[in-house]
Amino acid sequence: MDTESIRNAYRRYARIYDDVFGRILASGRHAAVARINRQGGRRVLEVGVGTGISLSDYRRDLDIVGIDLSLEMLTVARNRVQREGLTNVEGLLEMDAGRLAFADASFDVVAAMYVLTVVPDPQGTLAELERVCRPGGEIVIVNHFAEDKPGLRRTVERGLAPFSRKLGWRPDFTLDALLSGSRIEVEAMDTVPPFGLFSVLQCRRGAAASGSGNPA
Ligand SMILES: C[S@@+](CC[C@H](N)C(=O)[O-])C[C@H]1O[C@@H](n2cnc3c(N)ncnc32)[C@H](O)[C@@H]1O
């Protein structure tokens, strides 16, 4: 999907997102935030923060910045921050994950939950996540990755590929494809419900600078 189609889709989903996807996708979010919460005192960027459904789960001694392409999703997130008094949320900004307006190495942790298969250029977006993460920092990803071994699951996933535009995700998307050209190291990977369809990846940004040259 291009960014305009994504904006249009999430303009429609904003009001119903938490009711429809809140519980279905909860396990991956909880597992990702639990990993981030292991260490406090850090600055965290949540890319594709959506309605801010995870914001209240973060430790209060973390500084959280959220970005999203959809103003309507961000409005729900901003209302949540106000309602729940989430003073650890430093800002919620309208921004494209593929062109982050942050300087290199601005964050200790960068999280992307259920986002990388929605964006038009997943590898380019991952490079941006890597750029704004400090050397040695953590990148936490929750995503569906297609099964690359033959079998029923792979057949179903490939059959769904033509409908990806409607679904807003890519059923045929593999982890190898995402990581090709990236220098992040995957340190841990768990599968989570429903049906083990989603994976939680804990990754480390290598110490060498990856700077894409994007302006701060
Ligand atoms: C499936 S929702 C996931 C929301 C949230 N992370 C969660 O765990 O429920 C995908 C989110 O990514 C956002 N998004 C899609 N493409 C984006 C982009 N290029 N830049 C920033 N956000 C994007 C959408 O607006 C939407 O809020």
The ligand as an SDF file (V2000), in Angstrom:
LIG
                    3D

 27 29  0  0  0  0  0  0  0  0999 V2000
   -1.6620   -2.5240   12.4610 C   0  0  0  0  0  0  0  0  0  0  0  0
   -1.5010   -0.9250   13.1420 S   0  0  0  0  0  0  0  0  0  0  0  0
   -0.5080   -1.2400   14.5820 C   0  0  0  0  0  0  0  0  0  0  0  0
   -0.7060   -0.2020   15.6570 C   0  0  0  0  0  0  0  0  0  0  0  0
    0.0000   -0.4900   16.9720 C   0  0  0  0  0  0  0  0  0  0  0  0
    1.4430   -0.5490   16.7770 N   0  0  0  0  0  0  0  0  0  0  0  0
   -0.4820   -1.7700   17.6000 C   0  0  0  0  0  0  0  0  0  0  0  0
    0.3300   -2.5210   18.1230 O   0  0  0  0  0  0  0  0  0  0  0  0
   -1.6900   -2.0260   17.6270 O   0  0  0  0  0  0  0  0  0  0  0  0
   -0.3270   -0.1710   12.0520 C   0  0  0  0  0  0  0  0  0  0  0  0
   -0.0550    1.2950   12.3900 C   0  0  0  0  0  0  0  0  0  0  0  0
    1.0540    1.7180   11.6030 O   0  0  0  0  0  0  0  0  0  0  0  0
    0.7820    3.0080   11.1020 C   0  0  0  0  0  0  0  0  0  0  0  0
    1.5850    3.2010    9.9040 N   0  0  0  0  0  0  0  0  0  0  0  0
    1.4650    2.5800    8.7150 C   0  0  0  0  0  0  0  0  0  0  0  0
    2.3940    3.0230    7.8570 N   0  0  0  0  0  0  0  0  0  0  0  0
    3.1250    3.9430    8.5270 C   0  0  0  0  0  0  0  0  0  0  0  0
    4.2370    4.7460    8.1740 C   0  0  0  0  0  0  0  0  0  0  0  0
    4.7920    4.7000    6.9580 N   0  0  0  0  0  0  0  0  0  0  0  0
    4.7340    5.5870    9.1010 N   0  0  0  0  0  0  0  0  0  0  0  0
    4.1870    5.6450   10.3420 C   0  0  0  0  0  0  0  0  0  0  0  0
    3.1450    4.9000   10.7250 N   0  0  0  0  0  0  0  0  0  0  0  0
    2.6100    4.0530    9.8300 C   0  0  0  0  0  0  0  0  0  0  0  0
   -0.7240    2.9960   10.8490 C   0  0  0  0  0  0  0  0  0  0  0  0
   -1.2430    4.3060   10.7380 O   0  0  0  0  0  0  0  0  0  0  0  0
   -1.2160    2.2290   12.0650 C   0  0  0  0  0  0  0  0  0  0  0  0
   -1.4590    3.0860   13.1490 O   0  0  0  0  0  0  0  0  0  0  0  0
  1  2  1  0
  2  3  1  0
  2 10  1  0
  3  4  1  0
  4  5  1  0
  5  6  1  0
  5  7  1  0
  7  8  2  0
  7  9  1  0
 10 11  1  0
 11 12  1  0
 11 26  1  0
 12 13  1  0
 13 14  1  0
 13 24  1  0
 14 15  1  0
 14 23  1  0
 15 16  2  0
 16 17  1  0
 17 18  1  0
 17 23  2  0
 18 19  1  0
 18 20  2  0
 20 21  1  0
 21 22  2  0
 22 23  1  0
 24 25  1  0
 24 26  1  0
 26 27  1  0
M  CHG  2   2   1   9  -1
M  END
$$$$
